Amino acid sequence: MNDNHSTTYSITTRLEAVIVLLRPHQYYKNILVFFGLFFSVNLFRFDLWIPIALAFIALCILSSLTYIINDFKDREKDQHHPEKSKRPLPSGKISTFQVIIIALLLILLLFTIIMILPLSIDSSTSVAVTIPSKKAFILVLGGLFITSQVYSLFLKQIVFADVITISVNYVWRAIAGAVLISVSVSPWLIILCFITAMMLSLAKRKGDLTFLGAKAKHHKQVLGMYTQELLDQSLATVVAIELLAIFIYLIERHPNETVFIVLALPFFTFVIFRFLYLASRNSIEGRRAELLFLDKQIMFVGILIFILFFLAIYHPNFLDDLIGIPDPNL
């Protein structure tokens, strides 16, 4: 009976270790792949949902594969680290042979998804991508993988190069969805994704530095090169750029949506300053961006922002007509 219990516990432990190794809690970043579908006014083109869903899965697999490669490369060094030694590979919960099998299965699954993607998609919107959508998507996946590996090899040890590289990876994810369905990649999509990712990354560095204190440089070498003053100044600069970029975007892309702009400006401002508040009080949300989505205030205002964008993009002038503001184009 004890032997059976031990075996069951061992299998359960290994399954839990595999989940930790894959890091599914990081998959939220890949939601960016849906942005191209939404902002290109193709949300109700259900023929595009299958390839976009497959693209999301492919990005999740690639993310897990990247984490596995990084953990495998650092496994011996992590054995001497008080926190990282508990990870599946350095702790021995998953053997070298097992992690190679897992990685090969992920590669096989990734290639299978790529194979079943359509060769090209004829979007009803203005097409700015001249290469076939499948080829473009594969190139973006390659860019994401290469950028991640270059980051892991040496850029993660260089001040600011680390957060910039992480931000570029967010941009790759957003571009992936747009090129797959052959819609134009808006410069605003690139700029806003990059700046937002910079804000999140800098806040994480600030939170880690405060939380770990003198041990920060042992957790990540680059943390020993940052200071709280430098991160505070950098975060304040990026937040100012973020707000300015959002304001210009709203006015430039929706100049005739008076009610939309009037409501969106304070909502966006609140979300950003709510984030700064969480980061300044060293809350766990500031250090783990995925938990921001669970903050009740950010979640509530975020839903309102989504509704506003939906109305402005899919039902132009609806809010203005609702309260009787005349269309300036008439």
C-alpha positions as CSV (number, residue, x, y, z in Angstrom):
1,M,0.0,0.0,0.0
2,N,2.8,2.3,0.9
3,D,4.7,1.5,-2.3
4,N,1.6,2.3,-4.4
5,H,1.1,5.6,-2.5
6,S,4.8,6.5,-3.1
7,T,4.5,5.7,-6.8
8,T,1.3,7.8,-7.1
9,Y,2.9,10.7,-5.3
10,S,6.0,10.4,-7.5
11,I,4.0,10.5,-10.7
12,T,1.9,13.4,-9.4
13,T,5.1,15.3,-8.5
14,R,6.5,14.8,-11.9
15,L,3.3,16.0,-13.6
16,E,3.4,19.1,-11.4
17,A,7.0,19.6,-12.3
18,V,6.2,19.3,-16.1
19,I,3.5,22.0,-15.6
20,V,6.0,24.2,-13.8
21,L,8.6,23.6,-16.5
22,L,6.1,24.7,-19.3
23,R,5.2,27.8,-17.3
24,P,1.6,28.2,-18.6
25,H,1.1,31.2,-16.3
26,Q,3.2,33.1,-18.9
27,Y,0.8,32.3,-21.8
28,Y,-1.2,35.5,-21.2
29,K,1.4,37.4,-23.2
30,N,0.3,35.5,-26.3
31,I,-3.2,37.1,-26.2
32,L,-1.6,39.8,-28.2
33,V,-2.0,37.6,-31.2
34,F,-5.7,38.5,-31.3
35,F,-5.1,42.2,-31.5
36,G,-4.7,42.2,-35.3
37,L,-8.0,40.4,-35.6
38,F,-9.8,42.9,-33.4
39,F,-8.4,46.2,-34.7
40,S,-8.6,45.2,-38.3
41,V,-12.4,45.0,-37.9
42,N,-12.3,41.3,-38.6
43,L,-13.6,40.1,-35.2
44,F,-16.7,38.6,-36.8
45,R,-14.9,36.9,-39.7
46,F,-15.2,33.5,-38.1
47,D,-13.1,31.9,-40.9
48,L,-10.1,33.7,-39.3
49,W,-10.7,32.5,-35.8
50,I,-9.3,29.0,-36.4
51,P,-5.9,30.1,-37.8
52,I,-5.7,32.8,-35.0
53,A,-6.5,30.2,-32.4
54,L,-3.8,27.9,-33.9
55,A,-1.4,30.8,-33.8
56,F,-2.1,31.3,-30.1
57,I,-1.4,27.7,-29.4
58,A,1.8,27.8,-31.5
59,L,3.1,30.8,-29.6
60,C,2.3,29.1,-26.3
61,I,4.3,26.0,-27.4
62,L,7.2,28.2,-28.5
63,S,7.1,30.0,-25.2
64,S,7.3,26.8,-23.3
65,L,10.1,25.5,-25.5
66,T,12.1,28.6,-24.9
67,Y,11.7,28.3,-21.2
68,I,12.8,24.6,-21.3
69,I,15.9,25.5,-23.3
70,N,16.9,28.2,-20.9
71,D,16.3,26.0,-17.8
72,F,18.3,23.2,-19.4
73,K,21.2,25.5,-20.2
74,D,21.3,26.9,-16.6
75,R,20.5,23.7,-14.7
76,E,23.9,23.1,-13.2
77,K,24.3,26.8,-12.1
78,D,20.8,26.8,-10.7
79,Q,21.6,23.9,-8.4
80,H,23.6,26.3,-6.2
81,H,20.9,29.0,-6.1
82,P,18.6,28.9,-3.0
83,E,15.4,29.6,-5.1
84,K,16.2,28.3,-8.6
85,S,17.4,25.0,-7.2
86,K,13.8,24.2,-6.6
87,R,13.0,24.3,-10.3
88,P,12.2,20.9,-12.0
89,L,15.5,20.4,-13.7
90,P,18.1,21.4,-11.0
91,S,16.0,19.7,-8.3
92,G,16.0,16.4,-10.3
93,K,12.2,16.1,-10.5
94,I,12.6,15.9,-14.2
95,S,15.6,14.1,-15.7
96,T,17.7,15.2,-18.6
97,F,16.3,12.4,-20.7
98,Q,12.7,13.4,-19.8
99,V,13.2,17.0,-20.6
100,I,14.7,16.1,-24.0
101,I,11.6,14.0,-24.8
102,I,9.3,16.8,-23.7
103,A,11.2,19.3,-25.9
104,L,11.0,17.0,-28.9
105,L,7.3,16.5,-28.4
106,L,6.8,20.3,-28.2
107,I,8.8,20.7,-31.5
108,L,6.7,18.0,-33.1
109,L,3.5,19.6,-32.0
110,L,4.7,23.0,-33.1
111,F,5.5,21.8,-36.6
112,T,2.2,20.0,-36.8
113,I,0.3,23.2,-36.1
114,I,2.4,25.1,-38.7
115,M,1.7,22.4,-41.3
116,I,-2.1,22.6,-40.9
117,L,-2.2,26.4,-41.0
118,P,-3.5,27.7,-44.4
119,L,-1.0,28.8,-47.0
120,S,-2.5,32.2,-47.2
121,I,-5.6,34.1,-46.1
122,D,-7.4,36.7,-48.3
123,S,-8.5,39.4,-45.9
124,S,-11.3,41.7,-46.8
125,T,-9.4,44.6,-45.5
126,S,-6.6,46.5,-47.2
127,V,-3.6,44.2,-47.5
128,A,-0.2,45.7,-46.7
129,V,1.7,42.4,-46.2
130,T,2.9,41.2,-49.6
131,I,4.3,37.8,-48.6
132,P,2.0,34.8,-48.0
133,S,0.6,34.9,-44.5
134,K,1.9,31.5,-43.5
135,K,5.5,32.4,-44.5
136,A,5.2,35.7,-42.7
137,F,3.9,33.9,-39.5
138,I,6.8,31.4,-39.6
139,L,9.3,34.3,-40.0
140,V,7.8,36.1,-37.0
141,L,8.0,32.8,-34.9
142,G,11.6,32.6,-35.9
143,G,12.2,36.2,-34.9
144,L,10.6,35.6,-31.5
145,F,12.7,32.4,-30.9
146,I,16.0,34.1,-32.0
147,T,15.3,37.2,-29.9
148,S,14.5,35.0,-26.9
149,Q,17.7,33.0,-27.3
150,V,19.9,36.1,-27.8
151,Y,18.3,37.6,-24.6
152,S,19.1,34.4,-22.7
153,L,22.7,34.2,-24.0
154,F,23.9,37.7,-23.1
155,L,21.4,40.5,-23.4
156,K,19.8,39.7,-20.1
157,Q,23.0,40.8,-18.4
158,I,23.1,44.2,-20.0
159,V,21.3,47.1,-18.3
160,F,18.2,48.3,-20.3
161,A,19.1,45.9,-23.2
162,D,17.3,43.2,-21.1
163,V,14.0,45.1,-20.8
164,I,14.2,46.4,-24.4
165,T,14.6,42.8,-25.7
166,I,11.7,41.6,-23.6
167,S,9.6,44.4,-25.0
168,V,10.5,43.4,-28.6
169,N,9.2,39.9,-27.8
170,Y,5.8,41.4,-27.0
171,V,5.8,43.2,-30.4
172,W,6.6,39.9,-32.2
173,R,3.5,38.4,-30.6
174,A,1.3,41.2,-31.7
175,I,2.7,41.2,-35.2
176,A,2.2,37.4,-35.5
177,G,-1.6,37.7,-35.5
178,A,-1.7,40.5,-38.0
179,V,0.6,38.9,-40.6
180,L,-1.2,35.5,-40.3
181,I,-4.5,37.0,-41.5
182,S,-2.7,39.3,-44.0
183,V,-3.8,42.6,-42.6
184,S,-1.6,45.7,-42.4
185,V,0.6,46.0,-39.3
186,S,-0.2,49.3,-37.8
187,P,2.7,51.3,-36.5
188,W,0.5,52.1,-33.5
189,L,0.2,48.4,-32.7
190,I,4.0,48.2,-32.6
191,I,4.6,51.4,-30.7
192,L,2.0,50.9,-28.0
193,C,2.9,47.2,-27.5
194,F,6.5,48.1,-27.1
195,I,6.0,51.0,-24.7
196,T,3.5,49.1,-22.6
197,A,5.9,46.1,-22.4
198,M,8.7,48.5,-21.4
199,M,6.5,49.9,-18.6
200,L,5.7,46.4,-17.3
201,S,9.4,45.2,-17.5
202,L,10.8,48.3,-15.7
203,A,8.2,47.9,-13.0
204,K,9.1,44.2,-12.6
205,R,12.8,45.2,-12.3
206,K,11.9,47.8,-9.7
207,G,9.7,45.3,-7.7
208,D,12.4,42.6,-7.8
209,L,15.1,45.0,-6.6
210,T,12.9,46.1,-3.7
211,F,11.7,42.6,-2.8
212,L,15.1,40.9,-3.0
213,G,17.1,43.7,-1.5
214,A,20.8,42.8,-1.2
215,K,20.2,39.3,-2.7
216,A,18.9,40.8,-5.9
217,K,22.2,40.5,-7.8
218,H,22.3,36.8,-6.9
219,H,18.9,36.2,-8.3
220,K,19.7,38.1,-11.6
221,Q,23.1,39.6,-12.2
222,V,21.7,42.6,-14.0
223,L,19.7,43.6,-11.0
224,G,22.9,44.5,-9.3
225,M,23.5,47.1,-11.9
226,Y,20.1,48.9,-11.5
227,T,19.3,51.3,-8.8
228,Q,15.9,52.3,-7.4
229,E,16.5,55.9,-8.5
230,L,17.4,54.9,-12.1
231,L,14.3,52.6,-12.3
232,D,12.0,55.3,-10.9
233,Q,13.3,57.8,-13.4
234,S,13.0,55.4,-16.3
235,L,9.6,54.2,-15.3
236,A,8.3,57.8,-15.0
237,T,9.7,58.6,-18.5
238,V,8.1,55.5,-20.1
239,V,4.8,56.2,-18.4
240,A,4.8,59.8,-19.7
241,I,5.6,58.5,-23.3
242,E,2.8,55.8,-22.9
243,L,0.2,58.4,-21.9
244,L,1.2,60.7,-24.7
245,A,1.2,57.9,-27.3
246,I,-2.2,56.8,-26.2
247,F,-3.6,60.4,-26.4
248,I,-2.1,60.9,-29.9
249,Y,-3.5,57.5,-31.0
250,L,-7.0,58.3,-29.8
251,I,-7.0,61.7,-31.5
252,E,-5.3,60.6,-34.7
253,R,-7.2,57.3,-35.3
254,H,-10.6,58.4,-33.9
255,P,-10.8,62.2,-34.5
256,N,-14.6,62.2,-34.9
257,E,-15.4,60.1,-31.9
258,T,-15.9,62.8,-29.3
259,V,-17.6,60.7,-26.6
260,F,-15.1,57.9,-27.1
261,I,-12.1,60.2,-26.6
262,V,-13.7,62.0,-23.6
263,L,-14.3,58.6,-21.8
264,A,-11.1,56.8,-23.0
265,L,-8.7,59.4,-21.8
266,P,-9.5,59.2,-18.1
267,F,-10.0,55.4,-18.2
268,F,-6.5,54.8,-19.7
269,T,-5.0,57.3,-17.3
270,F,-6.6,55.5,-14.4
271,V,-5.3,52.1,-15.5
272,I,-1.8,53.3,-15.9
273,F,-1.7,55.2,-12.6
274,R,-3.3,52.3,-10.8
275,F,-0.5,50.1,-12.1
276,L,2.0,52.7,-10.8
277,Y,0.3,52.6,-7.5
278,L,0.6,48.8,-7.3
279,A,4.2,49.0,-8.4
280,S,5.1,51.7,-5.9
281,R,3.7,49.8,-2.9
282,N,5.8,46.8,-3.9
283,S,2.7,44.6,-4.4
284,I,3.1,41.3,-6.1
285,E,1.1,42.6,-9.1
286,G,3.9,45.0,-9.8
287,R,6.4,42.2,-10.1
288,R,4.1,39.7,-11.9
289,A,2.3,41.4,-14.8
290,E,-0.2,38.5,-15.2
291,L,-1.7,39.3,-11.9
292,L,-2.6,42.8,-13.1
293,F,-5.5,41.3,-15.0
294,L,-6.9,40.0,-11.7
295,D,-6.8,43.4,-10.0
296,K,-10.5,44.2,-9.6
297,Q,-10.1,47.9,-10.4
298,I,-8.0,47.4,-13.5
299,M,-10.2,44.5,-14.6
300,F,-13.4,46.7,-14.3
301,V,-11.9,49.7,-16.1
302,G,-10.3,47.4,-18.7
303,I,-13.7,45.9,-19.6
304,L,-15.1,49.4,-20.0
305,I,-12.1,50.3,-22.3
306,F,-12.8,47.2,-24.4
307,I,-16.5,48.1,-24.7
308,L,-15.5,51.6,-25.8
309,F,-13.1,50.4,-28.4
310,F,-15.6,47.8,-29.7
311,L,-18.2,50.6,-30.2
312,A,-15.7,53.0,-31.8
313,I,-14.3,50.4,-34.2
314,Y,-17.4,48.3,-35.1
315,H,-20.1,51.0,-34.6
316,P,-18.5,54.4,-35.5
317,N,-20.2,57.5,-34.1
318,F,-22.6,55.3,-32.1
319,L,-21.9,57.1,-28.8
320,D,-21.9,60.6,-30.4
321,D,-25.3,59.8,-32.1
322,L,-26.6,58.5,-28.8
323,I,-26.3,61.9,-27.2
324,G,-26.9,64.0,-30.3
325,I,-23.4,65.2,-31.2
326,P,-23.5,65.8,-35.0
327,D,-21.0,64.1,-37.3
328,P,-18.5,66.7,-38.6
329,N,-18.2,64.9,-41.9
330,L,-21.9,65.5,-42.7
